[in-house]
Amino acid sequence: MGRRIDVFINNAGFGVAGPFIATDLLREVNMIDVNVTAQHVLFKYILHRMEAEGGGYILNVASSAGLFPAGPFMSGYYATKAYMTSLTRGVVEELRQAGSSVYVGCLCPGPVNTEFNDVANVTFALPGISAAECVDYAMKMMARRKVMIVPGKELRAAVFGQRFLPTALTVRITAAQQRKKLGAEDFRETSGPGAVNSFAESVKS
């Protein structure tokens, strides 16, 4: 079977920003392949390995985006992260009922100072935390076997607080935050009939 795996950090992903009608289809499909398919396959494979080896720690890296009902102007990205948070919660309950010794958690950070912003072509409205801060908090919570791990007090308060708001209002607030990441020109250039024509051309090609 090869070398034993004690800890596996299932971390892969990138984002696509902009109105859904205008974002590039191929880039979105690639995002789904990375954020959903790749993480799903690796999660399942490593879980089988750890069950056979008698235990271990798996941390699926998602995003705080997966804890909100939707994310207009990054709709596809939010949906991929919701997939991972839902998958993790479901599998954790299955493992609990089976009496498994394998730990599975889901890291849901907000802005982290990495190259993510440049890849997604956005500027976060909130200040990010360092990668070191994120890792340190995640390790502490893994040791406590916490399932959903959200670094940062402000972010945890926002995630908790949105539960008490109507879903429609939460989505509108999220949309306002997402729009701040994109300049006004992005919306003029990537919406309306021109965007539809551009999509049609991309499908033909």
N, C-alpha and C positions, 0 to 999 in steps of 0.2 A: 504493500500500500504506500510505501514511501515514508518520508519524514512526518512525524506527528505535528499536527497543527493545534496549538493551544489557544491562540488569539487570532482572529481574522477581522480586519477592518475592511468592510465592503464599501469602498469609496470610489465612485465614478459619477461624473455628471457635468453638464453644462446647460446654460439657459439660452432661450431665444426670446427677445423682447420686441414688442410692437403689436399693433392691432392684428387679431387673428386672420382677418381677411387679407392682410398684406404680407404677413411673414412668409418666408421661403419654405415651401413644402418639403423639399429634400432635406433641408437643415432641420426641420421639425422631426422628420422621420428618423434622421440620424440621432437626434436628441432622445427620442423614445427608445431607440436601440441601445443607447448608452445608459440612460437614466432608469429604464425599466427592464428591458430584456437582459442586458449584461448583468445587472445587479441581481435579478431574479435567478438566473442560471447559476451564478457564483454562490448565492445564498443557499440554494438547494443542494449544490454539490458539497459545500463545506459542512452543511448541517448533517448530511449523510456520513461524511467522514468523522465528524465529532461524535455522533451517536455510536458509531462503530468503535471509536477509540475511548468511549466512556466519559466524555465531557469536553468542555471548552467554552470559549467566549466569542460570540459573533456580534459585531456592531455594524448595523446597516446605517450608512450616512445618507440622510434625506435632507430636509430643510424645514425651517419653521413655516415655509410656504405650504407644506403638506398638512399643517394643522389648521389652516383657514379654509373656509368653504369654497373659495375661488379666488383667482388673481387676474382680473382683467388687465390686458396689455402684456401679460406673461402667462396667458391662460394654459397653454400647453405645458409649460414648465411646472406650474402649480399642480396640474393634473398628474404629472409623472411623480412628483414628490408625495402627493396624496396616496398614490399607489403603494409606495414603499412604507409609509406610516401604517396604512391599513393592513398590508401584508404582514408586517412585523407584529402588530397587535394580534392578528389572527393566529399566527404560528406560535406566538408566546403562550396563548391559551391552550393550544393543542399540546404543546410540550408540558405545560403545567398538569393537564389532565392525564398525560402519559407518565408523569413522574420522572421526566427527563432531568439530567443534571447539566444539560447544555444551557448556558445563558444566551439570550438574544435581546439586544437593545437597539434603539433607533436614535441616532443623534440628529437633532433638528435645530441647527444653528440659524441665526439671522445673518447679517452681513459679517463676513470674515475677510480680512485683508489678504486676499489672494489674487490670482489673475482672472478670477471669475468675472469681475466687472468688465474687463476688456473683451473677453470672449463673448459675453452677452450684449456688449455695447450699451451699458447702462452706468449710471452713477447713483449709488444708493443715497436715499434721503437721510438715513440714520448712520451715525459713525459705526465703523466696523470694529470688531475685536481682533486681536492678533491670533494667528494660527496656534501659537504656544498656549494662549489662554484657553482656547477652544479645546485643545488636546488635554490640558491639565484637568479641566472640569469634566470632560468625558471620561477620563480614566477614574476619577473619584466616584462618579456615578455608576460606572461599570462595576467597581468594587462593591458598591451597595446593591448591585443587581437591579438598578432602576430601569424600567422599560423605555419610557420616553424621556429623552435627555435634551433640555433646552438651555443652552448657556446664556448667561446675562440676565440680571434682575429685571431690567426694563422690558426685555423681550418676553420673559416669563409672565410678567404682569399683563402685557398686551395679549398674549395667547390665552391666559386665564380670563381676562376681562371680556374678550370677544364672545365668550360663551353666553354672556348675559344680554347680548344685543340681538335684535332681529337679524336673521341671515342676510336679508336684502340690504340692510344698513351696513353690515360688516363688509359685504362685497363692494358697496359704493365707497366706503372709506379706503378699502384696499386699492380700488381703482384710482382714487385720488393720489395715493402714495406711489403707485406704479407710474402714473403719468408724470410725476416729478422727476422720474429717472430719465425721461425722454424729452427732448426739446420739441418746441412747437413745430419746427420744420419737419421732424420725423412724422408727425401726424398729417401734415399737408401732403407729403410726398408718398405716404404709404396707406392712403385710404381713398375711397371713392372709386369711380369707374376705371381710373388708371390702374389701380391695384387689381381689379378683376381681370382686366385685359392682360396684365403682367402674369397673373396666375395661369390664365388660359394658355399663354405662350409657353410657360414652364412645363405644363402638362403635355403639350404637343411635342416638346423637345425630349 
